[in-house]
């Protein structure tokens, strides 16, 4: 694709990156076939190719309006289009750049500003979010449906505790921002599982939100501050030889693995960010690497087959390019996986998308739940807290993190 970006932008780091991405696109349209919003709305501008054209026109100096903002806002950033693209277009990076450029030129309504500010300021701070969840559980019936759907039951928020271990092999875990309040057992179950595999898992208290939440709400500078804080919290442990930084939320994992890219122009943090990204592993990668240690543990505690459906989050399969790994681990643990139609499609959670675009999000959720429930599973399991709470909001079938299932079966 030929480009003619405006002079004030083309020689900036973002301008050079956007130009390189635009030039890789060959207009083939394969991306539209796997775009969830294009499938729902049937509008070219609500598919990747159309959004690429909108961003190109904007970066070339053509007028931008709220209509441009609407179509870019509707994108889930699921990256299914990247998996499909034969040219390797880094669409999500172009979208990040385009949204930031647009945000400087097109304002938002007062209501939008308020909602986005609340999301940016409250969700990344556990000391605000946890009490809010507890309060939400008390008044759940009185909340608007879009918020009530996000509040877990008290039972869902229980943890069985962390093991007290001190193995020579040590790994860091990211607690994150919303997961400790919504599903504290996820990291605890991971710690118990890794303990049985001879690995001590621990969290750095100073670490917090990975930065993805603010980054995708057009607060990229604040998001970079979140990233720097985490790097500072983890760095002493990296210097002491920690083996890996384990992500139990695939959304966080996809973002932290890009720290090197997102901080490459920061001379104080670029090298450290690259090192952090290189150490970051999804928990499925860690457990799969320990498969030979896991087998005898599973054999020693044989259990009846468990029928379940696995939802692979977009951040796992499209963002981190991890496919089939969790499924193999579950099958090795004696689980029967039911078939799921169109597993590449997004469930509609997408960070704060389910709050900001509730109608589209609900349509995608209901379609995903229909696919997951078709085989009548006893459980639905996934790998990301956002997907977990979003799917649970529309399903009577329990939705859990897959690592809990493995840990319970050894």
C-alpha positions, 0 to 999 in steps of 0.5 A: 500500500502506497503512503503519503503521511503528513510531514509532522508525523512521518518522521516520528518513531510512530510515523515510521512504524505506521508507514512500515505497517501500512506498506505491508498491507496488500488489500487482499481482504482475507482479514474480513473473513475472521473479523468478529465485528465485520461478521456482526455488522457487515460494514467494511469500515468495521473490519480490519481492511476498512479500519486500515484505510481509515487510519491511513487517511487520517495519518495522511491529513484527511479530516477525521470525525466521530465516525472514524472514532466509532469504527476504531472503538468497535475493534476488539483488538482480538488480532484474529486478522493477524493470524489470517493475514498472509502478509504479516500486517501488524494490525494491532500496532497500527491500531494503537498508533491510530487511536492515539493520533485520533484521540488528540484530534477528536474529543469525546462526550462528557459521559464517555470521558467519565466512564473511561476515566473511572475504568483507567483509575479504578480497575488498575488499583486493587486497593480500589477494585477489591472493595468495589467488588465486595460492595458489588456483591452486596448490592448485585441485584440493584446494579445495572445488568452490564455491571452486575454481570461483572461481579462474581459470587462470593464463592467464586472469589475464594482461594485455597491458599499458597503453598509454603515452599522454597525450591531452588527453582524460582519463578515470579507471578504477576498478580495483576489488577482485577484477577486477585479480586475476581479469581484469587484462586488462579494464582494460588492454584498455579503456585500449588501446581508448580510446587508439586513440580518442584518450582516455587512461585511468588509475587512481587508486591510492588508490581501491579497492573501490566499496563494493558488496560490503560494502554488500550484506553488511549492512556499510553503514557500512564500505561508505560508508567505501569510497565516501568513500575513492574520492571522496577519491581521485578528487576532485583529478582531477575538479577538474582536469577529468577527462571521466568515471569509467569502469566496466568492471564493471557491478556497480561502475558500478551502485553508483557511480552511486548514490553521490549517493543513498547519501551524501545525508545526509552533509554533507561528501560529499553534493555530491561524491558527486552529482558523482561519480555524474554523471561515472560511465559504463559503458565501453559508454556511452563507446565508443558515444559514440565510434562515429564514431571507431570505424568507420574503425578497424574498417574498416581491419582487417576480420576474419572474423565471430566467433560469440558469445553476449552475457550482459547482467549484471543490473547493466547491464540492470536496474541501469543500464538499459543495453540493446542498446548492447553488442550493437550495438557487437559487431555493428559489430565484425563479431560474429555474436550468437547468440540467448539465451533469457530474457536478463533472467534472472540468471546467479546470480553476484550478488556473493557470492551464489554463495558464500553460496547455492551451490545456487540459484546453480548452478541459475541458472548452469546454466540461463543457460549452457544459454541462452547455449550454445544457438546454439553460440557460439565465445565467451561475453562479458559486462560484469561480472567476477562474471558472467564468473568464475561462468559460466566455472566451469561452461563449457568455452567461454571467457568474456571481457569484451566490451571485449577483443573490440572491442579485438582487432578494431581 
